[in-house]
Amino acid sequence: MGTTKNLLVELLVEELPPKALNKLGEAFADVLARSLQAQGLVAPDATVTPFATPRRLAVHVSGVAARAADRAQQTKLMPVAVGLDAQGAPTAALLKKLAALGLGADAVAALERQGEGSAQTLFLDTVVPGVALAEGVQKALDEAIARLPIPKVMQYQLETGDGPDFQPGWTSVNFVRPAHGLVALHGSEVVPVRALGLAAGRTTQGHRFEAAKPVIELRDADHYAQQLLDEGAVIAGFAVRRAEIARQLAEVAAGLALKPIEDEALLDEVTALVERPKVLACRFEREFLAVPQECLILTMKANQKYFPLLDTSGRLTEHFLIVSNIAPADPSRVIGGNERVVRPRLADAKFFFDQDRKRTLESRVPQLAQVVYHGKLGTQGQRVERVRAIARRIGEQLGERLGGASLAEPADRAAMLAKADLLTGMVGEFPELQGIMGGYYARHDGESEAIAFAIEDHYRPRFAGDALPRGEVGLVVALADKLETLAGLFGIGQRPSGDKDPFALRRHALGVTRMLVERQLPLALPALVSAAFHAFPAGHGQAHAEVLHFLFERLVGYLRELGYSAHEVDAVVALRPDHWASLPQRLAAVRAFAALPEAQALAAANKRVGNILKKSEAAAHLPMDPALLREPAEQALAAALAEVGPRADAAFERGDFTASLTQLAALRAPVDAFFDQVMVNAEDPALRANRIALLEALHAAMNRVADLSRLAA
């Protein structure tokens, strides 16, 4: 590519959407750089540096050529028999093809023939001139703008003075925000490109209030970030600015012997709101700490973009941090202004909290009958009754199997109250607090801690990696709530499709999966799904099989994310186990078995046995008759199975799945000998049926923990 220089492209715009800024910056840089690479102007290993601030998107690309290298191109034209006549002269078809390519008859002599005999084809070899820098950058810039993941496009008018596109002197532009400047520098030279009605130059703007001068003339592509910092008071790099904010947050909090709340999304959003961050400490009146800290934290984060400060025990304090976009010598006015702004927000939260506690949760329950849940599934009141019915059945089963008192009564009580906080002022203002506020109000009403926890936790897990419900009652209600959702929506045909899952059914199914597996609940999945559908009226769609299949799909994905291989998961899930509590132990056993030297041979043999049993008409599940074992190899296999089987079964019954599978290693030699020396499909029907019965016993012994045939290579 010859001599290269570094390239800088910047779009100066009005304030960009903060939640989308980082993605916009990365997409702008990535698409533009890829386009330059595709055109041969940049090497594939070029360094690409994105920049994104509230008012600009920019990219620095290293090693950009002034012109791409010429490249050879071979074009397939047509078969020789079609393009040339018997004397070798060009036919009309060939001349027409060449004319379409801008060539005349004199190009015929340069054509190349490839192939043999009648299959020969004519090819044209040409050299395509490399694209010039301005043309390549223009194409790359157009692509980068067109492919930005813009949340919402706006239309505005830009004064051009060079034509009546929209009205005299104005043009209509569609972009995420009005653009005011375009920079394109190849080294120190301006690249003559245009975008969004703007012509590229070398000037940009710094910070609105703190720049040393309003307009910055960039020296070259490589000094962009430093000039913006020195002359414009702007930290151009998103990641650099984010790290600086995190550093200041930690430093100021440490000075107060506190720690800022960890919230990566909030840190990203604040980074997208400032160009020159300055962290300042503020405080509010301690009386507001009587309000649940979740309310205060949420209002400070969501409404004001503040960072609440916690003490060493994780409790909220009256101190909080703000990230200012200016750094005045005397910050007292900035601090005072933010303290005044947050006070009404906290006062609103306190008002809602005080008002809500004037009524009990139980008194609100009847009102749920007036709240529509779904047009085909009735009201929230009806839904609560279904969740209660499911929770009672699960509570009875779980309490019995855990050997304790029935959980039906506390689970029923918690399920009845679980949705009542939807009618409170606090949840109406902050829907994210549903469940959490129910727990606080339940304690205020005198409910037990187990019921308060259950109300608070019944939405858990709300997202990937979220904590599970803390107590048994909470687990019961959370399971009931999620199973009711799955049964209800599957029953009316509202299944997820592709990437569309408007009711978050995958999340609900994953929650059921995690609770059953991670809490090792001794509950049978088919019984849980049946209980869920049983809670609906008789006319509700009975989609038991679909819900079970959906849950098993989530199970497979969940186990793979835990680090188990596809073969290991397939081997365990293939048995479609009703109880999922033992799945981690089964998977560990399968992994240990797969490491044995006998594993592959036994897995292959197990697969062969399974295929034989599927095809055999004699497989009538009859007991094996030792008197019909004629061949030494089948006698040896029966003897080995009689010795190994009980030991493997005993280990299985006590839950030692690894030992159960390890016992099977002793069967390798007799199994191999059986298949080498014994004809399963003997002519004698009695012998054939007895050998099938022996294989049935072998197959049953080998597949109690997992379907070992799925491990066969």
ChimeraX attribute file (.defattr): number of C-alpha atoms within 10 A of each C-alpha:
attribute: neighborCount
match mode: 1-to-1
recipient: residues
	/A:1	16
	/A:2	10
	/A:3	9
	/A:4	16
	/A:5	18
	/A:6	20
	/A:7	25
	/A:8	27
	/A:9	28
	/A:10	27
	/A:11	24
	/A:12	21
	/A:13	19
	/A:14	14
	/A:15	18
	/A:16	21
	/A:17	19
	/A:18	18
	/A:19	17
	/A:20	15
	/A:21	26
	/A:22	24
	/A:23	15
	/A:24	25
	/A:25	23
	/A:26	20
	/A:27	19
	/A:28	29
	/A:29	26
	/A:30	16
	/A:31	20
	/A:32	25
	/A:33	29
	/A:34	18
	/A:35	20
	/A:36	25
	/A:37	19
	/A:38	13
	/A:39	22
	/A:40	21
	/A:41	25
	/A:42	25
	/A:43	18
	/A:44	12
	/A:45	9
	/A:46	14
	/A:47	14
	/A:48	18
	/A:49	17
	/A:50	25
	/A:51	25
	/A:52	29
	/A:53	27
	/A:54	21
	/A:55	25
	/A:56	24
	/A:57	26
	/A:58	24
	/A:59	26
	/A:60	24
	/A:61	23
	/A:62	23
	/A:63	22
	/A:64	27
	/A:65	23
	/A:66	20
	/A:67	22
	/A:68	21
	/A:69	17
	/A:70	13
	/A:71	11
	/A:72	10
	/A:73	11
	/A:74	12
	/A:75	11
	/A:76	14
	/A:77	16
	/A:78	16
	/A:79	18
	/A:80	23
	/A:81	16
	/A:82	15
	/A:83	20
	/A:84	19
	/A:85	12
	/A:86	8
	/A:87	6
	/A:88	11
	/A:89	13
	/A:90	18
	/A:91	15
	/A:92	13
	/A:93	13
	/A:94	21
	/A:95	19
	/A:96	15
	/A:97	15
	/A:98	18
	/A:99	12
	/A:100	10
	/A:101	9
	/A:102	8
	/A:103	13
	/A:104	13
	/A:105	13
	/A:106	9
	/A:107	11
	/A:108	19
	/A:109	9
	/A:110	11
	/A:111	15
	/A:112	15
	/A:113	15
	/A:114	14
	/A:115	11
	/A:116	8
	/A:117	9
	/A:118	9
	/A:119	11
	/A:120	15
	/A:121	20
	/A:122	22
	/A:123	18
	/A:124	16
	/A:125	14
	/A:126	13
	/A:127	10
	/A:128	12
	/A:129	12
	/A:130	17
	/A:131	19
	/A:132	15
	/A:133	21
	/A:134	18
	/A:135	15
	/A:136	24
	/A:137	27
	/A:138	19
	/A:139	16
	/A:140	22
	/A:141	25
	/A:142	18
	/A:143	16
	/A:144	21
	/A:145	20
	/A:146	13
	/A:147	14
	/A:148	18
	/A:149	16
	/A:150	18
	/A:151	10
	/A:152	9
	/A:153	11
	/A:154	11
	/A:155	12
	/A:156	14
	/A:157	15
	/A:158	18
	/A:159	16
	/A:160	15
	/A:161	10
	/A:162	10
	/A:163	12
	/A:164	12
	/A:165	11
	/A:166	13
	/A:167	11
	/A:168	12
	/A:169	14
	/A:170	17
	/A:171	19
	/A:172	15
	/A:173	19
	/A:174	13
	/A:175	17
	/A:176	21
	/A:177	20
	/A:178	19
	/A:179	22
	/A:180	17
	/A:181	21
	/A:182	25
	/A:183	24
	/A:184	31
	/A:185	25
	/A:186	26
	/A:187	20
	/A:188	18
	/A:189	15
	/A:190	19
	/A:191	23
	/A:192	16
	/A:193	21
	/A:194	18
	/A:195	16
	/A:196	19
	/A:197	18
	/A:198	17
	/A:199	14
	/A:200	20
	/A:201	21
	/A:202	22
	/A:203	16
	/A:204	21
	/A:205	20
	/A:206	24
	/A:207	23
	/A:208	15
	/A:209	13
	/A:210	17
	/A:211	19
	/A:212	15
	/A:213	14
	/A:214	14
	/A:215	14
	/A:216	18
	/A:217	14
	/A:218	20
	/A:219	15
	/A:220	19
	/A:221	25
	/A:222	20
	/A:223	14
	/A:224	22
	/A:225	17
	/A:226	15
	/A:227	20
	/A:228	22
	/A:229	19
	/A:230	13
	/A:231	19
	/A:232	26
	/A:233	22
	/A:234	25
	/A:235	26
	/A:236	27
	/A:237	21
	/A:238	22
	/A:239	16
	/A:240	13
	/A:241	23
	/A:242	20
	/A:243	14
	/A:244	18
	/A:245	22
	/A:246	16
	/A:247	12
	/A:248	18
	/A:249	23
	/A:250	15
	/A:251	16
	/A:252	17
	/A:253	22
	/A:254	12
	/A:255	10
	/A:256	12
	/A:257	12
	/A:258	22
	/A:259	23
	/A:260	23
	/A:261	19
	/A:262	11
	/A:263	10
	/A:264	10
	/A:265	10
	/A:266	17
	/A:267	18
	/A:268	20
	/A:269	18
	/A:270	24
	/A:271	30
	/A:272	24
	/A:273	22
	/A:274	24
	/A:275	28
	/A:276	24
	/A:277	23
	/A:278	18
	/A:279	23
	/A:280	19
	/A:281	21
	/A:282	20
	/A:283	19
	/A:284	17
	/A:285	12
	/A:286	10
	/A:287	10
	/A:288	17
	/A:289	17
	/A:290	10
	/A:291	17
	/A:292	16
	/A:293	15
	/A:294	14
	/A:295	22
	/A:296	22
	/A:297	19
	/A:298	18
	/A:299	20
	/A:300	20
	/A:301	16
	/A:302	11
	/A:303	11
	/A:304	14
	/A:305	18
	/A:306	24
	/A:307	25
	/A:308	27
	/A:309	27
	/A:310	19
	/A:311	15
	/A:312	10
	/A:313	7
	/A:314	12
	/A:315	10
	/A:316	22
	/A:317	19
	/A:318	16
	/A:319	20
	/A:320	24
	/A:321	24
	/A:322	23
	/A:323	23
	/A:324	20
	/A:325	20
	/A:326	19
	/A:327	16
	/A:328	12
	/A:329	6
	/A:330	8
	/A:331	15
	/A:332	12
	/A:333	10
	/A:334	16
	/A:335	18
	/A:336	12
	/A:337	12
	/A:338	20
	/A:339	18
	/A:340	12
	/A:341	12
	/A:342	18
	/A:343	15
	/A:344	11
	/A:345	16
	/A:346	21
	/A:347	15
	/A:348	14
	/A:349	23
	/A:350	21
	/A:351	14
	/A:352	18
	/A:353	22
	/A:354	14
	/A:355	13
	/A:356	19
	/A:357	15
	/A:358	11
	/A:359	13
	/A:360	17
	/A:361	24
	/A:362	15
	/A:363	10
	/A:364	16
	/A:365	20
	/A:366	12
	/A:367	12
	/A:368	19
	/A:369	15
	/A:370	12
	/A:371	15
	/A:372	15
	/A:373	15
	/A:374	12
	/A:375	7
	/A:376	12
	/A:377	17
	/A:378	14
	/A:379	16
	/A:380	22
	/A:381	21
	/A:382	18
	/A:383	25
	/A:384	23
	/A:385	16
	/A:386	25
	/A:387	28
	/A:388	27
	/A:389	24
	/A:390	31
	/A:391	36
	/A:392	24
	/A:393	21
	/A:394	27
	/A:395	26
	/A:396	17
	/A:397	19
	/A:398	23
	/A:399	17
	/A:400	14
	/A:401	14
	/A:402	11
	/A:403	8
	/A:404	9
	/A:405	13
	/A:406	19
	/A:407	21
	/A:408	22
	/A:409	16
	/A:410	22
	/A:411	32
	/A:412	25
	/A:413	20
	/A:414	28
	/A:415	31
	/A:416	24
	/A:417	25
	/A:418	33
	/A:419	22
	/A:420	27
	/A:421	29
	/A:422	22
	/A:423	17
	/A:424	23
	/A:425	17
	/A:426	24
	/A:427	21
	/A:428	14
	/A:429	13
	/A:430	16
	/A:431	14
	/A:432	14
	/A:433	18
	/A:434	23
	/A:435	26
	/A:436	23
	/A:437	26
	/A:438	26
	/A:439	26
	/A:440	19
	/A:441	25
	/A:442	25
	/A:443	15
	/A:444	14
	/A:445	16
	/A:446	10
	/A:447	15
	/A:448	13
	/A:449	13
	/A:450	19
	/A:451	25
	/A:452	27
	/A:453	25
	/A:454	33
	/A:455	34
	/A:456	26
	/A:457	27
	/A:458	28
	/A:459	24
	/A:460	23
	/A:461	20
	/A:462	15
	/A:463	12
	/A:464	9
	/A:465	8
	/A:466	10
	/A:467	12
	/A:468	20
	/A:469	24
	/A:470	15
	/A:471	14
	/A:472	20
	/A:473	32
	/A:474	28
	/A:475	29
	/A:476	29
	/A:477	33
	/A:478	31
	/A:479	29
	/A:480	30
	/A:481	25
	/A:482	23
	/A:483	27
	/A:484	28
	/A:485	22
	/A:486	28
	/A:487	26
	/A:488	25
	/A:489	21
	/A:490	21
	/A:491	22
	/A:492	14
	/A:493	11
	/A:494	14
	/A:495	19
	/A:496	16
	/A:497	8
	/A:498	6
	/A:499	6
	/A:500	9
	/A:501	13
	/A:502	11
	/A:503	14
	/A:504	13
	/A:505	21
	/A:506	18
	/A:507	17
	/A:508	26
	/A:509	23
	/A:510	23
	/A:511	26
	/A:512	24
	/A:513	23
	/A:514	22
	/A:515	21
	/A:516	22
	/A:517	19
	/A:518	14
	/A:519	15
	/A:520	15
	/A:521	18
	/A:522	19
	/A:523	17
	/A:524	15
	/A:525	19
	/A:526	16
	/A:527	13
	/A:528	20
	/A:529	22
	/A:530	18
	/A:531	22
	/A:532	28
	/A:533	23
	/A:534	17
	/A:535	19
	/A:536	23
	/A:537	9
	/A:538	9
	/A:539	7
	/A:540	17
	/A:541	16
	/A:542	18
	/A:543	19
	/A:544	18
	/A:545	12
	/A:546	15
	/A:547	21
	/A:548	18
	/A:549	12
	/A:550	19
	/A:551	22
	/A:552	20
	/A:553	15
	/A:554	21
	/A:555	21
	/A:556	17
	/A:557	14
	/A:558	16
	/A:559	22
	/A:560	16
	/A:561	10
	/A:562	9
	/A:563	9
	/A:564	18
	/A:565	14
	/A:566	14
	/A:567	19
	/A:568	23
	/A:569	25
	/A:570	22
	/A:571	23
	/A:572	24
	/A:573	21
	/A:574	14
	/A:575	13
	/A:576	14
	/A:577	17
	/A:578	12
	/A:579	16
	/A:580	24
	/A:581	21
	/A:582	18
	/A:583	21
	/A:584	17
	/A:585	15
	/A:586	26
	/A:587	24
	/A:588	15
	/A:589	22
	/A:590	26
	/A:591	18
	/A:592	16
	/A:593	24
	/A:594	21
	/A:595	10
	/A:596	11
	/A:597	11
	/A:598	17
	/A:599	22
	/A:600	19
	/A:601	19
	/A:602	25
	/A:603	21
	/A:604	17
	/A:605	20
	/A:606	24
	/A:607	18
	/A:608	13
	/A:609	18
	/A:610	16
	/A:611	11
	/A:612	17
	/A:613	17
	/A:614	9
	/A:615	9
	/A:616	14
	/A:617	10
	/A:618	17
	/A:619	18
	/A:620	13
	/A:621	13
	/A:622	14
	/A:623	13
	/A:624	18
	/A:625	14
	/A:626	13
	/A:627	8
	/A:628	15
	/A:629	18
	/A:630	11
	/A:631	12
	/A:632	13
	/A:633	20
	/A:634	25
	/A:635	18
	/A:636	18
	/A:637	23
	/A:638	25
	/A:639	14
	/A:640	18
	/A:641	23
	/A:642	13
	/A:643	14
	/A:644	18
	/A:645	22
	/A:646	14
	/A:647	16
	/A:648	24
	/A:649	21
	/A:650	14
	/A:651	18
	/A:652	18
	/A:653	11
	/A:654	9
	/A:655	15
	/A:656	17
	/A:657	26
	/A:658	21
	/A:659	18
	/A:660	27
	/A:661	27
	/A:662	19
	/A:663	19
	/A:664	22
	/A:665	17
	/A:666	15
	/A:667	21
	/A:668	20
	/A:669	16
	/A:670	19
	/A:671	23
	/A:672	15
	/A:673	15
	/A:674	20
	/A:675	15
	/A:676	10
	/A:677	12
	/A:678	15
	/A:679	14
	/A:680	19
	/A:681	15
	/A:682	13
	/A:683	9
	/A:684	8
	/A:685	11
	/A:686	13
	/A:687	18
	/A:688	19
	/A:689	25
	/A:690	25
	/A:691	25
	/A:692	26
	/A:693	21
	/A:694	25
	/A:695	24
	/A:696	22
	/A:697	19
	/A:698	21
	/A:699	20
	/A:700	13
	/A:701	19
	/A:702	25
	/A:703	16
	/A:704	18
	/A:705	28
	/A:706	26
	/A:707	23
	/A:708	29
	/A:709	25
	/A:710	19
	/A:711	25
	/A:712	17
	/A:713	9
